[in-house]
Amino acid sequence: MNDTLLSSSQPSTVASKNVYLHATGKHCESTCQRNILLSLGIDIEENIIFGLDASFGFAYHTVQGNSADIVLGKQAIFPMNAARLMGIDVEIHQSAGPSVLIELLKKYTAVITRVDISLLPYWGLAGKAPFGGYFINIIDYDEQSDWFEVSDSSFTDTQWIDSSELCKARSSTLSPPINPANWCCAFKSVKRQPNLQTIGPIAARNLCREVLKPNFRNLGIPGSRN
């Protein structure tokens, strides 16, 4: 799949110079976003970002073979609703290999990437219980060792992972239909200070619509009846 952009504007110079502060959280997607927004000078609680993303909901995915079906307590994986509502320029890539991460780190404070949690060595799962809908922030790269420093919402300290191991986690096909597919993105800049009183009601309406009348029968109320 070719690289795509949600916005064609130039990268923010402010975004490339701010310091990333690692912090844990309750949900990987919203924590990744909160930590990066803090580096951009936007202080929004993680639960607010979770709500703006209209993340709460239900999704049911059947799995072939003897593996258990996948049930998620949310409607979509990283829907980008919060970013759109807050006016954030986002650069999205779906490229294999470490080079895309290295190049993005040269421009931005952190890179959000989707991975199979079971293939992250520091989790110690050794491929068991694969799930390709997990997200971490890539915050540094050591060229000499070829290791990446990652910010994982479940760990108090940042972790280091070998480049080849990270690539395996990003390209895993162990949990279809929820595979990471080498997806990653970077927050380029924030166009404006988010007005929660304005965008909050919009997010609430979006959530209700997606839960009650989703576009796919495996989501929301219809999915819960499967």
BAROVO-315676 format. One line per 10 residues: number of its first residue (from 1); for each residue y, z, x of N, C-alpha, C. Coordinates in steps of 0.2 Angstrom, whole numbers, plus 5000, padded with zeros to 4 digits. Example, Ala and Ser with C-alpha at 12.3 -4.5 7.8 and 13.67 -1.06 7.14 Angstrom:
1	4972:5039:5066:4978:5039:5062:4984:5039:5066 ~ 4989:5035:5064:4995:5036:5068:5000:5039:5064
END
This chain:
1	4994:5000:5004:5000:5000:5000:5006:5000:5004 ~ 5011:4996:5003:5017:4996:5007:5021:5002:5006 ~ 5025:5003:5011:5030:5009:5011:5035:5008:5005 ~ 5037:5013:5002:5042:5012:4996:5048:5017:4997 ~ 5053:5016:4994:5059:5020:4994:5061:5022:4987 ~ 5062:5028:4985:5065:5030:4979:5073:5029:4979 ~ 5076:5029:4985:5083:5027:4986:5084:5023:4992 ~ 5089:5019:4992:5090:5015:4997:5096:5017:5002 ~ 5099:5023:5000:5104:5026:5004:5102:5028:5011 ~ 5107:5028:5016:5105:5030:5022:5103:5038:5023
11	5099:5039:5028:5097:5046:5029:5103:5051:5030 ~ 5103:5057:5027:5108:5062:5028:5108:5064:5035 ~ 5114:5064:5039:5114:5067:5045:5114:5075:5045 ~ 5116:5078:5039:5115:5085:5038:5107:5087:5038 ~ 5103:5083:5035:5096:5084:5034:5093:5084:5041 ~ 5095:5080:5045:5091:5080:5052:5093:5085:5056 ~ 5099:5089:5055:5101:5094:5060:5099:5101:5058 ~ 5097:5102:5052:5096:5109:5049:5090:5112:5052 ~ 5089:5118:5052:5083:5122:5054:5079:5123:5048 ~ 5072:5122:5049:5067:5124:5044:5065:5131:5045
21	5065:5134:5039:5062:5141:5039:5056:5142:5035 ~ 5051:5144:5038:5044:5144:5035:5044:5150:5030 ~ 5041:5149:5024:5040:5155:5020:5034:5153:5015 ~ 5030:5158:5013:5025:5157:5009:5027:5156:5002 ~ 5022:5154:4997:5024:5154:4990:5018:5154:4986 ~ 5019:5153:4980:5013:5153:4975:5010:5147:4974 ~ 5013:5141:4975:5011:5134:4973:5013:5130:4979 ~ 5008:5126:4981:5010:5122:4987:5015:5117:4986 ~ 5016:5113:4981:5021:5108:4980:5028:5111:4979 ~ 5028:5116:4975:5035:5119:4974:5037:5123:4980
31	5033:5126:4984:5035:5129:4990:5037:5124:4995 ~ 5033:5119:4996:5036:5114:5001:5043:5111:4999 ~ 5044:5110:4993:5051:5108:4991:5056:5113:4992 ~ 5054:5119:4990:5059:5125:4991:5061:5126:4998 ~ 5056:5126:5003:5058:5127:5010:5062:5122:5013 ~ 5061:5115:5011:5065:5110:5013:5072:5110:5010 ~ 5073:5112:5004:5079:5112:5001:5083:5118:5004 ~ 5080:5123:5006:5084:5129:5010:5087:5126:5016 ~ 5083:5122:5020:5086:5119:5026:5092:5114:5024 ~ 5092:5112:5018:5098:5107:5016:5103:5111:5013
41	5103:5118:5013:5108:5122:5010:5108:5123:5003 ~ 5102:5121:4999:5101:5122:4992:5096:5128:4991 ~ 5098:5133:4989:5094:5139:4988:5092:5140:4980 ~ 5086:5137:4979:5083:5138:4972:5076:5141:4972 ~ 5075:5145:4968:5068:5149:4968:5063:5144:4967 ~ 5057:5146:4969:5051:5141:4969:5049:5140:4962 ~ 5049:5146:4957:5047:5145:4950:5052:5140:4947 ~ 5058:5140:4949:5063:5135:4945:5061:5128:4947 ~ 5059:5127:4953:5057:5120:4956:5051:5118:4952 ~ 5046:5123:4951:5040:5122:4948:5041:5119:4941
51	5046:5123:4937:5048:5121:4930:5051:5114:4930 ~ 5056:5113:4935:5059:5106:4935:5054:5101:4936 ~ 5049:5102:4939:5044:5097:4940:5040:5095:4934 ~ 5041:5100:4929:5036:5099:4923:5029:5099:4925 ~ 5028:5104:4930:5021:5104:4933:5016:5108:4929 ~ 5018:5112:4924:5013:5116:4920:5010:5111:4915 ~ 5004:5112:4914:5000:5108:4909:4993:5108:4910 ~ 4989:5103:4909:4982:5102:4909:4980:5095:4911 ~ 4975:5095:4915:4972:5088:4917:4965:5089:4918 ~ 4961:5085:4915:4954:5085:4916:4951:5078:4919
61	4947:5079:4925:4945:5073:4928:4937:5073:4929 ~ 4934:5068:4926:4927:5068:4927:4925:5066:4934 ~ 4919:5068:4936:4917:5067:4943:4910:5064:4942 ~ 4909:5059:4946:4902:5056:4946:4897:5060:4950 ~ 4891:5059:4948:4886:5063:4952:4885:5070:4950 ~ 4883:5074:4954:4881:5081:4953:4887:5086:4954 ~ 4892:5084:4956:4898:5088:4957:4901:5090:4951 ~ 4904:5096:4951:4908:5098:4945:4914:5094:4943 ~ 4916:5093:4937:4922:5090:4935:4928:5094:4937 ~ 4933:5091:4938:4939:5094:4941:4944:5095:4935
71	4946:5102:4934:4951:5104:4929:4957:5107:4933 ~ 4963:5104:4931:4969:5106:4934:4973:5110:4929 ~ 4977:5115:4931:4982:5118:4927:4989:5115:4927 ~ 4989:5109:4928:4995:5105:4929:4994:5098:4927 ~ 5000:5095:4925:4999:5088:4922:4998:5082:4927 ~ 5002:5083:4932:5002:5078:4938:5003:5081:4944 ~ 5001:5077:4949:5001:5079:4956:5008:5076:4959 ~ 5012:5081:4961:5019:5079:4964:5022:5074:4960 ~ 5024:5075:4954:5027:5070:4950:5034:5068:4952 ~ 5038:5072:4956:5044:5070:4958:5050:5071:4953
81	5048:5074:4948:5053:5076:4942:5059:5080:4945 ~ 5057:5085:4949:5062:5090:4951:5067:5086:4956 ~ 5064:5082:4960:5069:5078:4965:5073:5074:4961 ~ 5071:5070:4956:5075:5066:4952:5081:5069:4949 ~ 5079:5075:4945:5084:5079:4942:5089:5082:4946 ~ 5087:5084:4952:5092:5087:4957:5096:5082:4961 ~ 5094:5076:4960:5098:5070:4964:5096:5070:4971 ~ 5090:5071:4973:5088:5071:4980:5085:5064:4981 ~ 5088:5061:4987:5085:5055:4990:5079:5056:4993 ~ 5073:5053:4991:5067:5054:4994:5064:5047:4997
91	5061:5048:5003:5058:5042:5006:5051:5043:5006 ~ 5047:5039:5003:5040:5039:5002:5036:5034:5006 ~ 5031:5037:5009:5026:5032:5013:5019:5033:5011 ~ 5015:5028:5012:5008:5029:5011:5004:5025:5016 ~ 5005:5028:5023:5003:5024:5028:4998:5029:5032 ~ 4992:5026:5035:4987:5030:5039:4990:5031:5046 ~ 4987:5036:5049:4989:5037:5056:4994:5042:5057 ~ 4995:5045:5063:5001:5050:5064:5008:5047:5065 ~ 5008:5040:5067:5015:5037:5069:5020:5038:5063 ~ 5018:5037:5057:5023:5038:5051:5026:5045:5051
101	5021:5050:5053:5024:5057:5053:5029:5058:5059 ~ 5027:5056:5064:5031:5056:5070:5038:5053:5069 ~ 5038:5047:5067:5044:5044:5066:5049:5047:5061 ~ 5046:5050:5055:5049:5054:5050:5052:5060:5053 ~ 5048:5063:5057:5051:5070:5060:5057:5069:5065 ~ 5057:5063:5068:5063:5061:5072:5070:5061:5068 ~ 5069:5060:5061:5075:5059:5057:5076:5065:5052 ~ 5071:5068:5050:5071:5074:5045:5068:5080:5048 ~ 5071:5086:5044:5068:5092:5046:5061:5093:5045 ~ 5058:5091:5040:5051:5092:5038:5049:5086:5034
111	5042:5085:5034:5039:5079:5031:5033:5083:5026 ~ 5034:5081:5020:5028:5084:5015:5023:5079:5015 ~ 5017:5081:5016:5011:5077:5016:5005:5080:5012 ~ 5002:5075:5009:4996:5077:5004:4990:5077:5009 ~ 4985:5082:5008:4979:5083:5012:4974:5085:5007 ~ 4968:5084:5010:4962:5088:5008:4961:5094:5011 ~ 4962:5100:5007:4962:5106:5010:4956:5108:5013 ~ 4950:5106:5011:4944:5107:5015:4943:5105:5022 ~ 4948:5100:5024:4947:5097:5030:4953:5100:5035 ~ 4957:5105:5033:4962:5108:5037:4958:5114:5041
121	4957:5113:5048:4953:5117:5051:4955:5125:5051 ~ 4961:5126:5050:4963:5133:5050:4961:5137:5043 ~ 4959:5133:5038:4956:5136:5032:4949:5138:5033 ~ 4946:5135:5038:4939:5137:5039:4934:5135:5034 ~ 4935:5129:5030:4931:5127:5024:4926:5122:5027 ~ 4927:5119:5032:4922:5114:5035:4920:5109:5030 ~ 4925:5106:5026:4923:5101:5021:4920:5103:5015 ~ 4919:5110:5014:4916:5112:5008:4922:5113:5002 ~ 4920:5112:4996:4925:5113:4991:4931:5108:4992 ~ 4930:5102:4993:4936:5097:4994:4941:5097:4988
131	4947:5096:4990:4952:5095:4985:4958:5091:4988 ~ 4959:5085:4986:4964:5081:4989:4971:5081:4986 ~ 4972:5086:4982:4979:5087:4979:4983:5093:4982 ~ 4982:5094:4989:4985:5100:4992:4991:5097:4996 ~ 4996:5101:4997:5002:5099:5001:5004:5104:5006 ~ 5006:5101:5012:5009:5105:5017:5015:5102:5020 ~ 5019:5105:5023:5025:5102:5027:5024:5102:5034 ~ 5025:5096:5037:5024:5095:5044:5031:5096:5047 ~ 5032:5100:5052:5038:5102:5054:5039:5101:5062 ~ 5034:5100:5065:5035:5098:5072:5029:5094:5075
141	5030:5091:5081:5025:5087:5084:5026:5088:5092 ~ 5020:5090:5095:5020:5091:5102:5016:5085:5105 ~ 5020:5081:5108:5018:5075:5111:5012:5076:5117 ~ 5013:5081:5121:5009:5082:5126:5002:5084:5124 ~ 5001:5088:5119:4995:5090:5116:4992:5086:5110 ~ 4997:5082:5107:4995:5078:5101:4993:5082:5095 ~ 4997:5088:5095:4996:5092:5089:5002:5093:5085 ~ 5001:5094:5078:5007:5095:5074:5007:5102:5071 ~ 5013:5104:5071:5015:5111:5068:5016:5110:5060 ~ 5012:5114:5056:5013:5113:5049:5015:5120:5046
151	5018:5119:5040:5020:5125:5036:5016:5125:5030 ~ 5011:5130:5029:5007:5130:5024:5009:5136:5019 ~ 5010:5135:5013:5012:5140:5008:5008:5146:5008 ~ 5001:5145:5010:4996:5151:5009:4996:5155:5016 ~ 5000:5153:5021:4999:5157:5027:5006:5160:5029 ~ 5006:5166:5032:5012:5169:5034:5015:5166:5040 ~ 5011:5163:5044:5014:5160:5050:5012:5153:5050 ~ 5016:5149:5053:5015:5141:5054:5008:5140:5058 ~ 5005:5135:5056:4999:5133:5060:5000:5127:5064 ~ 4995:5126:5069:4995:5120:5073:4988:5116:5071
161	4989:5110:5071:4983:5106:5069:4983:5099:5074 ~ 4977:5098:5076:4976:5092:5080:4977:5086:5076 ~ 4981:5081:5079:4983:5075:5076:4977:5071:5072 ~ 4971:5071:5076:4965:5067:5073:4963:5071:5067 ~ 4963:5078:5067:4961:5082:5061:4965:5081:5055 ~ 4972:5081:5057:4977:5080:5051:4976:5073:5048 ~ 4974:5068:5052:4973:5061:5049:4967:5061:5045 ~ 4962:5065:5047:4956:5065:5043:4958:5069:5036 ~ 4961:5074:5036:4963:5077:5030:4968:5073:5025 ~ 4972:5069:5028:4976:5065:5025:4973:5059:5022
171	4967:5056:5025:4964:5050:5023:4957:5052:5019 ~ 4956:5058:5018:4949:5060:5015:4948:5057:5008 ~ 4942:5055:5007:4939:5052:5001:4934:5057:4998 ~ 4934:5063:4999:4929:5068:4997:4930:5070:4990 ~ 4936:5069:4987:4937:5072:4980:4940:5067:4975 ~ 4936:5061:4975:4939:5057:4970:4939:5060:4963 ~ 4943:5058:4958:4949:5053:4959:4955:5056:4962 ~ 4955:5062:4965:4960:5066:4968:4960:5066:4975 ~ 4961:5060:4978:4961:5059:4986:4968:5059:4988 ~ 4970:5061:4994:4977:5061:4997:4980:5054:4998
181	4975:5050:5000:4978:5043:5001:4983:5042:5006 ~ 4984:5046:5011:4989:5046:5016:4996:5046:5014 ~ 4997:5050:5008:5004:5050:5005:5008:5055:5009 ~ 5014:5053:5010:5019:5058:5013:5026:5056:5011 ~ 5031:5061:5011:5038:5059:5009:5042:5064:5013 ~ 5049:5062:5013:5054:5066:5016:5060:5066:5012 ~ 5063:5072:5011:5069:5073:5008:5075:5071:5012 ~ 5078:5065:5010:5083:5063:5015:5090:5066:5014 ~ 5092:5068:5008:5098:5071:5007:5099:5073:4999 ~ 5103:5078:4998:5105:5080:4991:5111:5077:4989
191	5112:5073:4984:5118:5069:4982:5123:5074:4979 ~ 5121:5079:4976:5125:5084:4973:5122:5091:4972 ~ 5126:5096:4971:5123:5103:4970:5120:5103:4963 ~ 5114:5104:4962:5110:5104:4956:5113:5109:4951 ~ 5114:5106:4945:5117:5110:4939:5111:5112:4935 ~ 5108:5118:4935:5102:5120:4932:5103:5120:4924 ~ 5109:5122:4922:5111:5122:4915:5110:5116:4912 ~ 5111:5110:4916:5111:5104:4913:5104:5101:4913 ~ 5101:5102:4919:5094:5098:4920:5089:5103:4918 ~ 5090:5109:4917:5084:5113:4914:5082:5111:4907
201	5086:5110:4902:5084:5108:4896:5080:5101:4896 ~ 5082:5097:4901:5079:5090:4901:5072:5091:4904 ~ 5071:5096:4909:5064:5097:4911:5060:5100:4906 ~ 5063:5104:4902:5059:5107:4896:5056:5102:4891 ~ 5061:5097:4889:5059:5092:4885:5054:5088:4888 ~ 5054:5086:4894:5049:5082:4898:5043:5085:4898 ~ 5042:5092:4899:5036:5095:4899:5033:5095:4892 ~ 5037:5097:4887:5034:5097:4880:5031:5090:4878 ~ 5034:5085:4880:5032:5078:4878:5026:5076:4882 ~ 5025:5078:4888:5019:5077:4892:5013:5081:4890
211	5014:5087:4888:5009:5091:4886:5006:5089:4879 ~ 5011:5087:4875:5009:5086:4868:5007:5078:4867 ~ 5010:5074:4870:5009:5067:4869:5009:5063:4876 ~ 5004:5065:4880:5004:5062:4887:5002:5054:4887 ~ 5003:5051:4892:5001:5044:4892:4994:5043:4893 ~ 4990:5048:4895:4983:5047:4897:4979:5052:4893 ~ 4973:5051:4890:4970:5055:4886:4966:5061:4890 ~ 4966:5061:4896:4963:5066:4900:4969:5072:4902 ~ 4975:5071:4900:4980:5076:4901:4982:5079:4895 ~ 4986:5085:4896:4989:5089:4891:4984:5091:4885
221	4986:5092:4879:4982:5094:4874:4976:5089:4872 ~ 4977:5083:4873:4971:5078:4872:4966:5080:4877 ~ 4968:5081:4883:4963:5082:4889:4960:5088:4888 ~ 4963:5094:4885:4960:5100:4884:4954:5100:4879 ~ 4954:5094:4875:4949:5094:4870:4943:5090:4872 ~ 4943:5087:4878:4938:5083:4881:4932:5088:4881
END
